[in-house]
Amino acid sequence: MKKWLVLLVVVCLLVTGMALSLSGSAAPKKVQLRWYLRWDNARLNNVAQPIKEEYEKLNPNVEIIIENISNSNEYHMKLQTMLVANAAPDVIYPATHQAYVLAANKQIIDLMPFVKKDKIDLNVYIPEVLELYKYNKTMLYGLPIDTAAFVIFYNKDMFDAAGVPYPTDDMNWEDFIELGKKLVKDTDGDGKIDQWAFHFDTNTVWQVILYQMTGELLFDDLYNPKKFLLTNKNQIEALQFCADLIHKHKLTISPAQRGNIGDMFMSGQAAMNIIGHWRVPTYNASVKFNWDVAALPQAGKVRANRGDGSCFSITKSSKNPQAAWEFVKFLAGPNAPGVRKLLALGQMVPSQEALTKDELYLKTPGQRLINKPAFLVGRENMMTVYQPFTTWYSEAETAMRAAFVPLWEGQATAEQVVKALAPQMEALIAGK
């Protein structure tokens, strides 16, 4: 009897030991979240990596796997391939209009149920910006992170040498033209202009100018267009005004003349550049001359600027949508660590109202002190240069860019290019 009792005790101890051993070796499996970005090395190393490490420290059960493609076109092409294969990353970083198409195709999920459950105050976001991230006015397909407003970057040294006063935040386009004429120079006397007044992207800036001058978008409805409005007389005149900056007033050169010069401002060939905040880190790191920014010149109907930018969304492919949502909140929620990390590095104009007044944005530590409020001028009329928000936007964009080449090269008038373009836009609207 004693032998059996001893044997029973030994067996129990062995079983208990094996159980303890197994429980000790089988640590809980971490939740893996794939985070898909299109950032340069500076943001990848100084923002993404620290955010990953901070989040994993706070959430030891989660592993963030960073996947990055810096080229935006390649980024979205690969994303589509992965979405079709149902193998997309959990958290993505699409541009506003790209996110809209993903929402329309049901490839990203609605964040509104998570927002309501966690009682997230969406009023922290600039209303006009937040509206751009809603599908059918109810589905929230991304938390916005920034806005892509245009400003004038100006070379203070060039202005000083020419004896020209710096641009101001209340300047209009007529002021800009007169100021610009004084900055066009043949510096070596060979009969050729070496210093131009400004550089700008002919694919995007004209749309903001047109909206300022007319108060109209290119289509009668951003989401469900029925009519192409660029055929209106006032819009054609505004478009011609943009081309006249090149060929009538001769303040800059055409895209073909510019050739391979990527940024005339940075190379010292233009006194100004009309572009967004995304150039600030590059200029801070590479430009040796003194520079600052002023608000985009205003004209006509409305004081306006861009409100589109980028957001963080969760794909339909995600196996852990709840965990992905927690990470999105960390990245782009109200006063989130991710947003503050980007602001601390001077990387963006925030989409959250309170943060536009935060010292972290206005006077970023260790960064050049520039006129940051200039990026907020015109925000009462936020618009987007990606028009319309439809699944056929990319076709419309391709058609417009091709049609406008003769305009920017001085080979056709605005009226002529619009007349040729209109049937293509009407066909897209009709679904043909």
C-alpha positions in Angstrom: 0.0 0.0 0.0 2.9 2.3 0.9 4.6 1.5 -2.4 1.5 2.4 -4.4 1.1 5.6 -2.4 4.7 6.6 -3.1 4.3 5.8 -6.8 1.2 7.9 -7.0 3.0 10.9 -5.4 5.9 10.5 -7.8 3.5 10.4 -10.8 1.7 13.5 -9.6 4.9 15.4 -9.2 6.1 14.4 -12.7 2.8 15.5 -14.3 2.9 18.8 -12.3 6.5 19.4 -13.3 5.7 18.7 -17.0 2.8 21.1 -16.9 4.8 23.9 -15.3 7.6 23.3 -17.8 5.2 23.5 -20.7 3.5 26.6 -19.4 6.9 28.3 -18.9 8.1 27.6 -22.4 4.9 28.5 -24.2 4.9 32.4 -23.9 1.9 34.2 -25.3 2.3 34.8 -29.0 2.6 38.4 -30.0 0.1 40.2 -32.2 2.0 41.2 -35.4 0.9 44.4 -37.1 2.3 45.3 -40.5 2.7 49.1 -40.9 3.0 50.2 -44.5 4.6 53.6 -45.1 5.9 55.8 -48.0 8.4 57.9 -46.0 11.9 59.1 -46.7 14.8 57.9 -44.6 14.7 60.9 -42.3 11.1 60.1 -41.2 11.7 56.4 -41.3 14.6 56.6 -38.9 13.5 59.6 -36.8 9.8 59.0 -36.6 8.7 55.5 -37.6 11.4 53.6 -35.7 11.0 55.5 -32.4 7.2 55.2 -32.6 7.5 51.5 -33.2 9.8 51.1 -30.2 7.7 53.3 -27.9 4.5 51.5 -28.9 6.0 48.0 -28.4 7.3 49.1 -25.0 3.8 50.2 -23.9 2.3 47.2 -25.6 4.6 44.2 -25.1 2.1 41.8 -26.7 2.3 43.7 -30.0 5.1 43.6 -32.6 5.1 46.4 -35.3 6.6 45.3 -38.6 7.6 48.4 -40.7 7.3 48.1 -44.5 8.3 51.1 -46.5 8.4 52.2 -50.1 9.4 55.9 -50.4 8.1 56.3 -54.0 4.4 57.2 -53.8 3.4 55.7 -57.1 5.2 52.4 -56.4 3.7 52.4 -52.9 0.1 52.5 -54.1 0.7 50.1 -57.0 2.2 47.5 -54.6 -0.7 48.2 -52.1 -3.3 47.3 -54.8 -1.5 44.1 -55.6 -1.5 43.1 -52.0 -5.1 44.1 -51.5 -6.3 42.0 -54.4 -4.4 39.0 -53.0 -5.9 39.7 -49.5 -2.4 40.0 -48.2 -2.2 43.7 -47.5 -0.6 45.2 -44.3 -2.8 46.1 -41.4 -2.2 49.9 -41.1 -1.5 52.0 -44.2 -0.7 55.6 -45.0 -2.7 56.6 -48.2 -3.1 60.1 -49.6 -6.6 61.5 -49.2 -7.9 60.7 -52.6 -6.3 57.3 -52.7 -7.9 56.5 -49.4 -11.3 57.5 -50.8 -11.0 55.1 -53.7 -10.0 52.3 -51.3 -13.1 53.1 -49.2 -15.3 53.1 -52.3 -13.8 49.7 -53.3 -14.4 48.4 -49.7 -10.7 47.7 -49.3 -10.4 49.6 -46.0 -12.7 49.5 -43.0 -14.9 52.0 -41.3 -13.3 53.5 -38.2 -16.5 55.1 -37.0 -17.6 52.1 -34.8 -14.2 52.2 -33.0 -14.4 56.0 -32.6 -17.9 55.7 -31.0 -16.9 52.9 -28.8 -13.8 54.7 -27.5 -15.6 58.1 -27.4 -13.0 59.8 -29.6 -13.7 63.5 -30.0 -13.5 64.1 -33.7 -14.0 67.8 -33.1 -10.3 68.1 -32.4 -9.7 67.8 -36.2 -10.2 70.8 -38.5 -13.8 70.2 -39.8 -13.1 70.8 -43.5 -10.1 68.4 -43.3 -12.0 65.7 -41.5 -14.9 65.9 -44.0 -12.4 64.8 -46.8 -12.0 61.4 -44.9 -15.7 60.4 -45.0 -17.3 58.2 -47.5 -21.0 58.9 -48.1 -20.7 61.4 -45.2 -20.9 58.5 -42.7 -18.0 56.1 -43.1 -14.8 57.4 -41.6 -12.0 55.7 -43.7 -9.0 57.3 -42.0 -7.7 59.5 -39.3 -6.1 62.5 -40.9 -2.5 63.3 -40.0 -1.7 66.5 -41.9 -2.7 69.1 -44.5 -0.8 69.9 -47.7 -1.4 73.7 -47.8 0.7 75.8 -50.3 2.8 78.7 -49.3 5.5 80.9 -50.8 9.0 79.9 -49.8 11.3 82.9 -50.5 15.0 83.5 -50.6 15.6 86.4 -48.3 19.2 86.9 -49.7 17.9 87.4 -53.2 15.2 89.8 -52.1 17.8 91.8 -50.1 20.2 91.9 -53.1 17.4 93.2 -55.3 16.1 95.7 -52.8 12.7 94.1 -52.9 10.5 93.9 -49.8 9.6 90.4 -48.6 6.2 88.9 -49.5 3.5 89.3 -46.9 0.6 87.1 -45.8 -1.9 89.6 -47.1 -0.5 89.9 -50.6 -2.7 89.3 -53.6 -1.7 87.9 -57.0 -1.3 91.4 -58.6 1.1 92.3 -55.8 2.9 89.0 -56.5 3.3 89.8 -60.2 4.7 93.2 -59.6 7.1 91.9 -56.9 8.2 89.1 -59.1 9.1 91.3 -62.1 11.8 92.9 -59.9 13.4 89.6 -59.2 13.9 88.3 -62.7 17.6 88.9 -63.6 20.2 88.3 -66.2 23.0 88.1 -63.7 25.9 87.6 -66.1 24.8 90.0 -68.9 24.7 87.3 -71.6 21.1 88.1 -72.6 19.6 85.1 -70.9 17.7 85.0 -67.7 19.6 83.3 -64.9 17.3 84.2 -61.9 13.6 83.7 -62.2 10.9 85.0 -59.8 9.5 81.7 -58.8 9.1 77.9 -59.3 5.8 76.1 -59.1 4.2 72.7 -59.8 1.9 73.2 -62.9 0.1 70.0 -62.0 -1.5 71.2 -58.8 -1.0 74.9 -57.9 -3.3 76.2 -60.7 -6.3 74.4 -59.1 -6.0 76.4 -55.8 -5.7 79.7 -57.8 -8.7 78.7 -59.9 -10.7 78.0 -56.7 -9.7 81.4 -55.2 -10.7 83.3 -58.3 -14.0 81.5 -59.0 -15.1 79.9 -55.7 -15.8 76.8 -57.8 -14.2 73.3 -58.0 -13.6 71.6 -61.4 -16.8 69.6 -61.1 -20.3 70.5 -59.8 -19.9 67.9 -57.0 -16.7 66.5 -55.5 -18.2 63.1 -54.9 -20.9 62.6 -57.5 -20.1 64.9 -60.4 -22.7 65.5 -63.1 -21.0 68.5 -64.8 -17.5 69.6 -65.8 -17.2 73.2 -64.7 -13.9 74.1 -66.2 -15.8 75.1 -69.4 -17.3 78.1 -67.5 -15.9 81.4 -68.8 -14.7 82.5 -65.3 -12.7 79.2 -64.9 -11.1 79.5 -68.3 -10.0 83.0 -67.5 -8.5 81.8 -64.2 -6.7 79.0 -65.9 -5.3 81.4 -68.5 -4.1 83.7 -65.6 -2.0 80.8 -64.4 -0.4 80.2 -67.9 0.2 84.0 -68.2 2.5 83.8 -65.1 4.8 81.9 -67.4 4.3 83.4 -70.9 2.9 86.9 -70.5 4.6 88.0 -67.2 7.6 85.8 -67.7 8.1 85.1 -64.0 9.1 81.5 -64.5 9.9 79.0 -67.2 7.7 76.2 -68.5 8.1 72.6 -67.4 9.9 71.6 -70.7 12.3 74.5 -70.4 13.0 73.5 -66.8 14.0 70.1 -67.9 15.8 68.1 -65.2 16.0 70.9 -62.7 14.1 69.4 -59.8 13.8 72.5 -57.6 14.9 75.9 -59.0 14.5 77.5 -55.6 16.9 75.1 -53.9 19.4 75.4 -56.8 19.4 79.2 -56.5 17.7 79.8 -59.9 14.4 81.1 -58.5 13.7 83.6 -55.7 10.5 81.8 -54.6 8.8 78.4 -54.7 5.1 77.7 -54.3 4.9 74.4 -52.5 3.9 72.7 -49.3 5.4 72.1 -45.8 7.0 68.8 -47.0 9.9 70.8 -48.4 10.7 72.3 -45.0 12.9 69.4 -43.8 14.8 69.3 -47.1 15.5 73.1 -47.0 16.5 73.0 -43.4 19.0 70.3 -44.2 20.3 71.4 -47.5 19.8 75.1 -48.2 22.6 77.5 -47.2 20.8 80.9 -47.9 18.4 82.7 -45.6 14.8 81.8 -46.3 11.3 82.1 -44.9 7.7 81.5 -46.0 4.6 83.7 -46.7 1.0 82.9 -47.3 -0.2 81.9 -50.7 -1.3 85.1 -52.6 -5.1 85.5 -52.6 -7.5 86.6 -55.3 -11.2 86.9 -56.2 -13.9 84.9 -54.6 -12.4 83.1 -51.6 -9.4 83.0 -49.4 -8.5 79.4 -49.8 -5.9 76.6 -49.6 -5.4 72.9 -49.7 -6.9 70.7 -47.0 -6.0 67.3 -48.4 -3.0 65.4 -47.1 -2.5 61.8 -45.8 -4.2 59.6 -43.2 -3.8 56.3 -41.4 -6.3 53.6 -42.4 -6.9 49.9 -41.6 -7.2 47.4 -44.5 -9.9 44.9 -44.9 -7.1 42.3 -45.0 -6.2 43.0 -41.4 -6.5 39.9 -39.1 -6.4 42.1 -36.0 -8.6 45.2 -36.7 -8.9 46.0 -33.0 -5.2 45.9 -32.4 -4.7 47.9 -35.6 -7.1 50.5 -34.4 -5.2 50.9 -31.1 -2.1 51.6 -33.1 -3.9 54.1 -35.4 -5.1 56.0 -32.3 -1.5 56.1 -31.1 -0.4 57.5 -34.5 -3.1 60.0 -35.4 -5.6 60.2 -32.5 -6.2 63.4 -30.5 -2.8 64.8 -29.5 -1.4 61.4 -30.2 2.3 60.5 -29.7 2.7 59.8 -33.4 1.5 63.3 -34.3 3.6 65.0 -31.7 6.7 63.1 -32.9 6.2 64.4 -36.4 5.6 67.9 -35.2 8.8 67.7 -33.0 10.8 67.0 -36.2 9.1 69.8 -38.1 7.6 67.4 -40.6 4.1 68.6 -41.2 1.1 71.0 -40.8 -1.2 69.3 -38.3 -4.8 68.4 -39.1 -5.8 68.9 -35.5 -7.1 72.4 -34.5 -5.3 72.8 -31.1 -2.0 71.6 -32.5 -1.9 74.4 -35.1 -1.5 76.7 -32.1 1.0 74.4 -30.2 4.5 75.7 -29.7 5.8 72.3 -30.9 4.4 73.3 -34.3 4.9 77.0 -34.3 8.5 77.0 -32.8 9.8 73.5 -33.3 12.8 73.1 -31.1 16.1 72.9 -32.9 14.5 74.0 -36.2 14.7 77.3 -38.2 12.1 79.7 -36.9 9.8 80.4 -39.8 6.4 81.9 -40.4 4.4 78.8 -39.6 1.0 80.6 -39.4 1.4 81.2 -43.2 0.5 77.5 -43.8 -2.9 78.1 -42.1 -4.0 81.1 -44.1 -7.0 80.2 -46.3 -7.9 77.2 -44.1 -11.5 78.6 -43.7 -12.0 77.3 -47.3 -10.1 74.1 -47.5 -10.3 72.3 -50.9 -8.5 69.5 -52.6 -6.4 69.4 -55.8 -7.6 65.8 -56.4 -10.8 66.3 -58.2 -13.2 64.5 -58.3 -13.2 62.0 -55.4 -14.3 59.1 -57.6 -13.0 55.7 -58.7 -12.1 57.3 -62.1 -10.1 60.2 -60.6 -6.8 58.8 -61.9 -8.2 58.7 -65.5 -9.3 62.3 -65.1 -6.0 63.4 -63.7 -4.1 61.7 -66.6 -6.3 63.3 -69.2 -6.0 66.8 -67.6 -2.2 66.6 -67.3 -1.8 65.6 -70.9 -4.3 68.2 -72.2 -2.6 71.0 -70.3 0.9 70.4 -71.7 0.4 72.8 -74.7 -1.0 75.5 -72.3 2.1 75.4 -70.0 4.4 75.4 -73.0 2.6 78.5 -74.6 1.4 76.5 -77.6 -2.4 76.8 -76.9 -4.8 79.0 -74.9 -6.8 77.9 -71.9 -10.0 78.0 -74.0 -8.4 75.7 -76.6 -7.2 73.1 -74.2 -10.4 73.1 -72.2 -12.5 72.7 -75.4 -10.4 69.6 -76.3 -10.5 68.2 -72.8 -14.3 68.6 -72.1 -15.5 65.6 -74.2 -13.1 63.3 -72.2 -14.4 64.6 -68.9 -18.0 64.3 -70.0 -17.4 60.7 -71.1 -15.9 59.8 -67.7 -18.9 61.4 -65.9 -21.3 59.4 -68.1 -19.3 56.2 -67.3 -18.4 55.6 -70.9 
